[in-house]
Every structure is written in structure tokens, then in C-alpha cells.
Amino acid sequence: MFTPDDLVRLIEENKNVHGPEFTPSAAAATCNARTRPEWHSTSDTYKQNYVNAVKCLFNRPSKGYDGSKNRYEDFVQVHQTVADSVHNNRKFLPWHRALLWAYEKALQDECGFTEMVPWFDETKYAGRFSQSSVFSSKWFGGINLGGDCVRDGQFANLALNIGPGTGRQRYCLSRNGNAADTKMCNAETVQNCRQATDYQVFALCEEGGIHAYGHNGIGGVMRDFYSSPGDPVFWLHHAMVDRHFRVWQNDDPNRVNYIDGTGPDGKGLTMDTPIYLNGLKPDLRIRDVMNTLGGFLCYRYDY
């Protein structure tokens, strides 16, 4: 996780680093793109339909993933299994984009959710996540719990089976709000990363910046490097991270056409580098998920 000075220094040191040059191609939608809305802009009906779909995954049987007790935990188990290979390297953003898409499709195809996964604009609640309706007793339950189990909201007393860490045991959904960390989930942190002109610099900044601050600021299960998707708030947080990736791509249409940096093996990434979802969906290539406005992804964000 970076300090504010680290973020500024990262951009300054790499301001003359550029990725490969490509013939420009407009990042306009080539499909009828659907919109992922910001959580607070949605109606209570939308929110409830989304929560109901998440609960539906918890109530559906696992498709055979080791340790998983339900369909929702299949996604947690895959994240836990591959975490070391998709964090702290530049595969982080495209892999999590693919995971979020697979999760969204499960909500739609298996649980009848007719909308799109919402995202949480954490910049509007920097340092005060507890004031967001996300963490209200009406929806996802409290945040300032000192590491204790969530006892209110629609996921009160939720029992998890994937984790903690790389373990496979029964434990509760917990949170431990840290305002010092969530204070860093601000517009300046986002903008510092957005200034990067090279993918690998942006990706490093995003992963170590607002992504890490959000996880650590919510705490508890969300702070778990391996099993953080056990907290249903994970998906709203990562939809925000994916939105930042999309906004950065929008700043230059070339950015949907190239990748740089290295993967977990230290080898350079290419557009044909595979993305493994361990059976949640067929394996993909990085090129398959770089443009959300075309192909099978076909989504945008509301702002």
C-alpha cells in the first residue's frame, strides 16, 4: 500500500515511460452496452434485487469447488486459489475484471438478476464509510465492528467456509473499519493514478492505492489477501476499481489495445496472456477483457 507521497513519486518517476505505439482505434461502444450504476444512485428496489441475487448464490449448491459449501463460495475459492498469481503483478486488473464479469453473469443467469452489478464511489465517503448506506443495517451491515462478526444488515451472522487466509474452516463475516485508510480513498488518490501514461504504472498505482486502502479500511474479511470475496462488499469495491481502469482507458483509445508489465512468473504480459477462471467461465486471454465496450463484456459505468 502506498502513501500519498509514494503515489506522486511513482507517477513522477515514470512520466516519460510509454507503452507500445498502436494505430489509434476509437473506444466507442461496438455493442449495446449496459450500465453498471453507482450504488447510491439506485432505487431501493434495485438494491434489494441485487442483494436477493447475492443471497441466491449463497443458497445454491457449489459446483464442486474444494471446500465450498455454496455457489457464492465457488467464487471465493477461485480467488483464494489463484490470489498469489493475480496480485502484486500487472495481471491484477484484467483478471479481476474477468472475475467480476463471471460473478455478474452468475447473478443474472443462475439467480434471475436482470440488472448489472453496482459500484461504490468510495471517494464520496472517504474517511467516513460508516455514513454510506452500503454499511447500514438496511443493506450490508456495519463497518466499525472492531473485527467482530457482522450482526446487522442482510448478511448478519453470515458463516463463511473459504478462509481465513488459505484455510478451509467455518468462521464469520467480520469487519474492522479504519477511517485512516478509508480517508485515502479520495479523489486525489484516484487522480494521481489516472495521470499515469503507461499501463504498468497505472496498474501498480491502482492496486497499491485506493484498492488496498479500501480493503484495509473495511477490514476484517475484506483485509484477507486470499479470501476477501467472502464479504459481499468485495464486489462493489472491485467494480469501483474496474471503473477506474475503464476511465483510464477512456483517456486514450489506444489503451484497450495494449498491455505491458509482467505476470507472476516475471515474463512480460501480452494481449494473448491467458486468464484462468478455474471453470467459473472458460479461460480467456487478456485481449478478451480489455475493451468493456465491445465483445461479450459490453458494459459501461454511469459516470
VENHUJO-V874489 format. One record per residue. N is the residue number from 1. OMEGA is omega in whole degrees, -180 to 180 (none if undefined). NEAR is the number of other ideal C-beta (glycine too) atoms within 10 Angstrom. D_LAST is the distance of its C-alpha to the last C-alpha in whole Angstrom. Layout:
BEGIN
n:N omega:OMEGA near:NEAR d_last:D_LAST
n:N omega:OMEGA near:NEAR d_last:D_LAST
END
This chain:
BEGIN
n:1 omega:-176 near:14 d_last:26
n:2 omega:167 near:21 d_last:26
n:3 omega:177 near:11 d_last:27
n:4 omega:180 near:13 d_last:25
n:5 omega:177 near:8 d_last:28
n:6 omega:-178 near:14 d_last:27
n:7 omega:180 near:24 d_last:24
n:8 omega:-179 near:14 d_last:25
n:9 omega:179 near:13 d_last:28
n:10 omega:-180 near:21 d_last:26
n:11 omega:-178 near:20 d_last:24
n:12 omega:-178 near:11 d_last:27
n:13 omega:-175 near:10 d_last:30
n:14 omega:-174 near:18 d_last:28
n:15 omega:179 near:13 d_last:26
n:16 omega:178 near:8 d_last:29
n:17 omega:-179 near:13 d_last:28
n:18 omega:176 near:12 d_last:27
n:19 omega:-180 near:18 d_last:26
n:20 omega:178 near:10 d_last:28
n:21 omega:179 near:8 d_last:28
n:22 omega:173 near:12 d_last:27
n:23 omega:-178 near:6 d_last:27
n:24 omega:172 near:10 d_last:23
n:25 omega:-175 near:11 d_last:22
n:26 omega:179 near:9 d_last:19
n:27 omega:178 near:21 d_last:16
n:28 omega:-180 near:9 d_last:15
n:29 omega:175 near:14 d_last:15
n:30 omega:179 near:12 d_last:19
n:31 omega:178 near:14 d_last:18
n:32 omega:-171 near:6 d_last:17
n:33 omega:174 near:16 d_last:14
n:34 omega:-171 near:13 d_last:13
n:35 omega:169 near:12 d_last:9
n:36 omega:-175 near:22 d_last:9
n:37 omega:172 near:20 d_last:8
n:38 omega:-173 near:19 d_last:8
n:39 omega:-172 near:22 d_last:12
n:40 omega:180 near:14 d_last:13
n:41 omega:-175 near:12 d_last:11
n:42 omega:178 near:16 d_last:13
n:43 omega:176 near:9 d_last:17
n:44 omega:178 near:10 d_last:20
n:45 omega:177 near:9 d_last:21
n:46 omega:-179 near:16 d_last:18
n:47 omega:-178 near:19 d_last:18
n:48 omega:177 near:14 d_last:22
n:49 omega:178 near:17 d_last:22
n:50 omega:-180 near:23 d_last:20
n:51 omega:178 near:17 d_last:22
n:52 omega:180 near:14 d_last:25
n:53 omega:177 near:20 d_last:24
n:54 omega:178 near:20 d_last:24
n:55 omega:178 near:16 d_last:28
n:56 omega:178 near:18 d_last:29
n:57 omega:177 near:20 d_last:28
n:58 omega:-176 near:17 d_last:30
n:59 omega:178 near:11 d_last:33
n:60 omega:-178 near:15 d_last:33
n:61 omega:173 near:10 d_last:36
n:62 omega:175 near:16 d_last:35
n:63 omega:171 near:13 d_last:36
n:64 omega:179 near:8 d_last:38
n:65 omega:-174 near:21 d_last:36
n:66 omega:178 near:9 d_last:39
n:67 omega:-178 near:17 d_last:38
n:68 omega:180 near:21 d_last:36
n:69 omega:-179 near:18 d_last:37
n:70 omega:-176 near:17 d_last:34
n:71 omega:179 near:19 d_last:31
n:72 omega:-176 near:27 d_last:28
n:73 omega:172 near:24 d_last:31
n:74 omega:-179 near:26 d_last:31
n:75 omega:177 near:25 d_last:27
n:76 omega:-178 near:26 d_last:28
n:77 omega:179 near:26 d_last:32
n:78 omega:178 near:22 d_last:30
n:79 omega:180 near:27 d_last:28
n:80 omega:-175 near:27 d_last:31
n:81 omega:-174 near:17 d_last:33
n:82 omega:-172 near:19 d_last:31
n:83 omega:-177 near:18 d_last:29
n:84 omega:-177 near:13 d_last:32
n:85 omega:-176 near:15 d_last:31
n:86 omega:173 near:20 d_last:27
n:87 omega:179 near:18 d_last:27
n:88 omega:168 near:14 d_last:28
n:89 omega:-168 near:20 d_last:28
n:90 omega:173 near:24 d_last:25
n:91 omega:-173 near:24 d_last:25
n:92 omega:-174 near:22 d_last:23
n:93 omega:-180 near:26 d_last:19
n:94 omega:-180 near:26 d_last:20
n:95 omega:180 near:24 d_last:23
n:96 omega:173 near:22 d_last:20
n:97 omega:179 near:24 d_last:18
n:98 omega:179 near:23 d_last:21
n:99 omega:-180 near:25 d_last:22
n:100 omega:177 near:23 d_last:18
n:101 omega:180 near:23 d_last:19
n:102 omega:178 near:18 d_last:22
n:103 omega:179 near:25 d_last:22
n:104 omega:179 near:21 d_last:19
n:105 omega:177 near:15 d_last:22
n:106 omega:177 near:22 d_last:25
n:107 omega:-177 near:23 d_last:23
n:108 omega:-171 near:15 d_last:23
n:109 omega:-176 near:9 d_last:26
n:110 omega:-175 near:14 d_last:28
n:111 omega:172 near:19 d_last:27
n:112 omega:177 near:11 d_last:26
n:113 omega:-174 near:20 d_last:22
n:114 omega:-177 near:9 d_last:20
n:115 omega:-179 near:18 d_last:17
n:116 omega:179 near:20 d_last:14
n:117 omega:177 near:24 d_last:14
n:118 omega:176 near:22 d_last:12
n:119 omega:-177 near:24 d_last:11
n:120 omega:177 near:26 d_last:12
n:121 omega:-175 near:22 d_last:10
n:122 omega:180 near:26 d_last:14
n:123 omega:-179 near:16 d_last:13
n:124 omega:-179 near:14 d_last:13
n:125 omega:-179 near:19 d_last:17
n:126 omega:-180 near:23 d_last:18
n:127 omega:-178 near:16 d_last:22
n:128 omega:179 near:12 d_last:22
n:129 omega:-177 near:25 d_last:20
n:130 omega:180 near:15 d_last:23
n:131 omega:176 near:12 d_last:22
n:132 omega:177 near:20 d_last:19
n:133 omega:175 near:15 d_last:19
n:134 omega:-175 near:25 d_last:19
n:135 omega:177 near:25 d_last:22
n:136 omega:178 near:15 d_last:24
n:137 omega:178 near:13 d_last:27
n:138 omega:-173 near:15 d_last:25
n:139 omega:-171 near:21 d_last:23
n:140 omega:178 near:29 d_last:23
n:141 omega:-170 near:25 d_last:26
n:142 omega:-179 near:17 d_last:27
n:143 omega:-176 near:25 d_last:26
n:144 omega:-171 near:14 d_last:29
n:145 omega:179 near:19 d_last:32
n:146 omega:-179 near:10 d_last:34
n:147 omega:-180 near:12 d_last:33
n:148 omega:180 near:13 d_last:35
n:149 omega:176 near:17 d_last:34
n:150 omega:-175 near:25 d_last:31
n:151 omega:178 near:13 d_last:33
n:152 omega:-178 near:16 d_last:31
n:153 omega:-174 near:20 d_last:28
n:154 omega:174 near:18 d_last:28
n:155 omega:179 near:18 d_last:28
n:156 omega:176 near:15 d_last:31
n:157 omega:-180 near:12 d_last:34
n:158 omega:177 near:21 d_last:32
n:159 omega:-179 near:12 d_last:35
n:160 omega:-177 near:23 d_last:34
n:161 omega:177 near:19 d_last:36
n:162 omega:-174 near:30 d_last:34
n:163 omega:-11 near:25 d_last:35
n:164 omega:-178 near:18 d_last:35
n:165 omega:179 near:12 d_last:35
n:166 omega:-178 near:14 d_last:36
n:167 omega:177 near:14 d_last:38
n:168 omega:-179 near:17 d_last:39
n:169 omega:-177 near:10 d_last:40
n:170 omega:178 near:9 d_last:39
n:171 omega:-174 near:17 d_last:37
n:172 omega:170 near:16 d_last:35
n:173 omega:-179 near:24 d_last:31
n:174 omega:175 near:22 d_last:31
n:175 omega:180 near:27 d_last:29
n:176 omega:-174 near:18 d_last:30
n:177 omega:179 near:21 d_last:27
n:178 omega:-175 near:18 d_last:27
n:179 omega:178 near:15 d_last:25
n:180 omega:177 near:10 d_last:26
n:181 omega:-177 near:21 d_last:24
n:182 omega:176 near:25 d_last:21
n:183 omega:-180 near:15 d_last:22
n:184 omega:176 near:24 d_last:21
n:185 omega:-174 near:27 d_last:17
n:186 omega:-176 near:19 d_last:16
n:187 omega:179 near:14 d_last:14
n:188 omega:177 near:12 d_last:17
n:189 omega:179 near:23 d_last:18
n:190 omega:-177 near:23 d_last:14
n:191 omega:178 near:12 d_last:15
n:192 omega:179 near:22 d_last:18
n:193 omega:-177 near:25 d_last:18
n:194 omega:-180 near:16 d_last:15
n:195 omega:-179 near:18 d_last:18
n:196 omega:178 near:22 d_last:20
n:197 omega:-178 near:17 d_last:21
n:198 omega:-176 near:19 d_last:23
n:199 omega:-173 near:25 d_last:21
n:200 omega:177 near:19 d_last:24
n:201 omega:178 near:23 d_last:23
n:202 omega:-176 near:26 d_last:20
n:203 omega:177 near:25 d_last:20
n:204 omega:-180 near:22 d_last:23
n:205 omega:-178 near:26 d_last:21
n:206 omega:-178 near:23 d_last:18
n:207 omega:-178 near:21 d_last:21
n:208 omega:-179 near:19 d_last:23
n:209 omega:-173 near:25 d_last:21
n:210 omega:177 near:30 d_last:18
n:211 omega:-179 near:24 d_last:19
n:212 omega:180 near:18 d_last:22
n:213 omega:179 near:23 d_last:22
n:214 omega:179 near:25 d_last:20
n:215 omega:-176 near:23 d_last:22
n:216 omega:-180 near:17 d_last:25
n:217 omega:175 near:27 d_last:24
n:218 omega:172 near:28 d_last:24
n:219 omega:-177 near:22 d_last:27
n:220 omega:180 near:24 d_last:30
n:221 omega:-179 near:29 d_last:29
n:222 omega:179 near:24 d_last:25
n:223 omega:-177 near:20 d_last:27
n:224 omega:-177 near:26 d_last:29
n:225 omega:-174 near:15 d_last:29
n:226 omega:-167 near:21 d_last:30
n:227 omega:-177 near:26 d_last:29
n:228 omega:178 near:22 d_last:26
n:229 omega:175 near:28 d_last:25
n:230 omega:174 near:29 d_last:27
n:231 omega:-179 near:28 d_last:25
n:232 omega:177 near:25 d_last:23
n:233 omega:180 near:28 d_last:20
n:234 omega:-172 near:24 d_last:20
n:235 omega:176 near:22 d_last:18
n:236 omega:179 near:22 d_last:15
n:237 omega:-178 near:24 d_last:16
n:238 omega:171 near:23 d_last:16
n:239 omega:175 near:25 d_last:13
n:240 omega:179 near:25 d_last:11
n:241 omega:179 near:23 d_last:13
n:242 omega:176 near:25 d_last:13
n:243 omega:179 near:21 d_last:9
n:244 omega:177 near:23 d_last:10
n:245 omega:-180 near:24 d_last:13
n:246 omega:179 near:20 d_last:11
n:247 omega:178 near:13 d_last:9
n:248 omega:177 near:22 d_last:13
n:249 omega:-179 near:21 d_last:14
n:250 omega:-178 near:15 d_last:12
n:251 omega:179 near:14 d_last:14
n:252 omega:-176 near:13 d_last:17
n:253 omega:177 near:15 d_last:17
n:254 omega:-170 near:16 d_last:20
n:255 omega:173 near:22 d_last:19
n:256 omega:-172 near:21 d_last:18
n:257 omega:179 near:19 d_last:22
n:258 omega:177 near:18 d_last:24
n:259 omega:172 near:25 d_last:24
n:260 omega:-172 near:17 d_last:27
n:261 omega:-176 near:19 d_last:28
n:262 omega:176 near:13 d_last:30
n:263 omega:-176 near:20 d_last:30
n:264 omega:-180 near:14 d_last:32
n:265 omega:-180 near:9 d_last:36
n:266 omega:179 near:7 d_last:35
n:267 omega:-180 near:9 d_last:35
n:268 omega:176 near:13 d_last:32
n:269 omega:172 near:20 d_last:29
n:270 omega:178 near:13 d_last:29
n:271 omega:179 near:13 d_last:27
n:272 omega:175 near:10 d_last:30
n:273 omega:-177 near:18 d_last:30
n:274 omega:172 near:12 d_last:30
n:275 omega:-177 near:21 d_last:27
n:276 omega:178 near:16 d_last:30
n:277 omega:174 near:18 d_last:28
n:278 omega:174 near:14 d_last:32
n:279 omega:175 near:13 d_last:32
n:280 omega:172 near:20 d_last:29
n:281 omega:176 near:16 d_last:28
n:282 omega:179 near:9 d_last:30
n:283 omega:-176 near:12 d_last:30
n:284 omega:169 near:20 d_last:27
n:285 omega:180 near:15 d_last:27
n:286 omega:-178 near:23 d_last:24
n:287 omega:-178 near:18 d_last:24
n:288 omega:-174 near:20 d_last:23
n:289 omega:-177 near:24 d_last:20
n:290 omega:-179 near:23 d_last:19
n:291 omega:-179 near:21 d_last:17
n:292 omega:-177 near:25 d_last:14
n:293 omega:178 near:19 d_last:14
n:294 omega:178 near:15 d_last:18
n:295 omega:-175 near:13 d_last:21
n:296 omega:179 near:11 d_last:21
n:297 omega:170 near:20 d_last:18
n:298 omega:175 near:16 d_last:16
n:299 omega:175 near:20 d_last:12
n:300 omega:174 near:17 d_last:9
n:301 omega:-172 near:21 d_last:6
n:302 omega:173 near:14 d_last:4
n:303 omega:none near:10 d_last:0
END
